[in-house]
């Protein structure tokens, strides 16, 4: 979303509201989860519960914690910052299946593209 120029020059604003947790974006790239945590099944994304990352019920961080703990990771509880660092290192922004991630990605691209035109 682009706003009108203000008294100090052009203003660019991108509005995206994350309804669920960031972990839905991780479930959008199961290959990244599996590369970060090799004991997690490569078939995780084919399970009905995880096919639509943005529709995971009961909390996405809780689901990620369960998946990782079942494989022996984060035994004392999900360390969100560590998991985010581990998984994000392998994420493929082009292949992510999360609709909310795709909307965020495309919004950023539009914002950068508009900024390049103004330069």
Buried (B, 14 or more C-beta within 10 A) or exposed (E): EBEEEEEEEEEEEEEEEEEBBBBBBBBBBBBBBBBBBEEBBEEBBEEEEBBBBBEBEEBBBBBBBBBBBEBEBBEEEBBBEEBBEBBBEBBEBEEBBBBBBBEBBEBEEBBEEEEEEEE
